Amino acid sequence: MSSVFKHLQNRSLAHVMRFNLKPQHFPESVSDHSYFVAYIVSILCHLLGQQSEHTVDKQKVLEMALVHDMEEMFSGDIVTPFKHYSAEMEKAIAKVNKEMIGEVFVDLPEELAAHYVALWNEEGAGETIEAQIVKVADKLSLIAKCAEEVRVGNEFFQEIYEQGIKFLEQYDKPWWQKIKAQILP
């Protein structure tokens, strides 16, 4: 079996569930989430395209959205209270993720693997407009998941929903300031 074919057969992220400490009516896998992040990225890029002063590499940001949580193939979805328990915990998790991310793409051609690792690292750094767009899309996906749960009476997701909205209301990147009124409630 070719190594690329082997890579394509790996559907691990379809089985890694998000919010695994919360009761859910609608469980969401990391692959479900990544799909919605990529879809939301495409919408954000369209809205930004109407703002001529913002140039976005659409292929890059879509690929970045697709790989942004790939480390969870090994780590699973690390719950927020644990992940953000302390600065030391955040650094330790980031260090392990950075060391392991290459393993996710080991069966791909070297240049493609390096490309995906670079995108994953860029997204994590959050400095480029493409990485920032993925961050906003990630939050919007989280908010949509929480809203879905809250609509059917699952109050466990209300606080997460409110925190997500507050984050996006306060997110101060100039490109986001131009389009957020078209998106937020």
ZIURFEN-V673303 format. One record per backbone hydrogen bond with DSSP energy under -0.5 kcal/mol. CO is the residue of the C=O (numbers start at 1). NH is the residue of the N-H. If there is no record, write none. Layout:
co=CO nh=NH
co=CO nh=NH
This chain:
co=2 nh=6
co=3 nh=7
co=4 nh=8
co=5 nh=9
co=7 nh=10
co=9 nh=11
co=11 nh=14
co=12 nh=15
co=13 nh=30
co=13 nh=31
co=15 nh=17
co=16 nh=30
co=19 nh=22
co=28 nh=18
co=29 nh=33
co=30 nh=34
co=31 nh=35
co=32 nh=36
co=33 nh=37
co=34 nh=38
co=35 nh=39
co=36 nh=40
co=37 nh=41
co=38 nh=42
co=39 nh=43
co=40 nh=44
co=41 nh=45
co=42 nh=46
co=43 nh=47
co=44 nh=48
co=45 nh=49
co=46 nh=50
co=47 nh=50
co=48 nh=51
co=50 nh=52
co=51 nh=54
co=53 nh=55
co=54 nh=56
co=56 nh=58
co=57 nh=61
co=58 nh=62
co=59 nh=63
co=60 nh=64
co=61 nh=65
co=62 nh=66
co=63 nh=67
co=64 nh=68
co=67 nh=70
co=69 nh=72
co=70 nh=73
co=71 nh=74
co=71 nh=75
co=72 nh=76
co=76 nh=78
co=79 nh=82
co=79 nh=83
co=80 nh=84
co=82 nh=85
co=86 nh=90
co=87 nh=91
co=88 nh=92
co=89 nh=93
co=90 nh=94
co=91 nh=95
co=92 nh=96
co=93 nh=97
co=94 nh=98
co=95 nh=99
co=96 nh=100
co=97 nh=101
co=100 nh=103
co=100 nh=104
co=101 nh=104
co=101 nh=105
co=102 nh=105
co=103 nh=106
co=105 nh=108
co=109 nh=112
co=109 nh=113
co=110 nh=114
co=111 nh=115
co=112 nh=116
co=113 nh=117
co=114 nh=118
co=115 nh=119
co=116 nh=120
co=117 nh=121
co=118 nh=122
co=119 nh=123
co=120 nh=124
co=121 nh=125
co=122 nh=126
co=122 nh=127
co=128 nh=132
co=129 nh=133
co=130 nh=134
co=131 nh=135
co=132 nh=136
co=133 nh=137
co=134 nh=138
co=135 nh=139
co=136 nh=140
co=137 nh=141
co=138 nh=142
co=139 nh=143
co=140 nh=144
co=141 nh=145
co=142 nh=146
co=143 nh=147
co=144 nh=148
co=145 nh=149
co=146 nh=150
co=147 nh=151
co=148 nh=152
co=149 nh=152
co=149 nh=154
co=150 nh=153
co=153 nh=155
co=154 nh=157
co=155 nh=158
co=155 nh=159
co=157 nh=161
co=158 nh=162
co=159 nh=163
co=160 nh=164
co=161 nh=165
co=162 nh=166
co=163 nh=167
co=164 nh=168
co=165 nh=169
co=166 nh=170
co=167 nh=171
co=173 nh=176
co=173 nh=177
co=174 nh=178
co=175 nh=179
co=176 nh=179
co=176 nh=180
co=179 nh=182
co=180 nh=183
co=180 nh=184
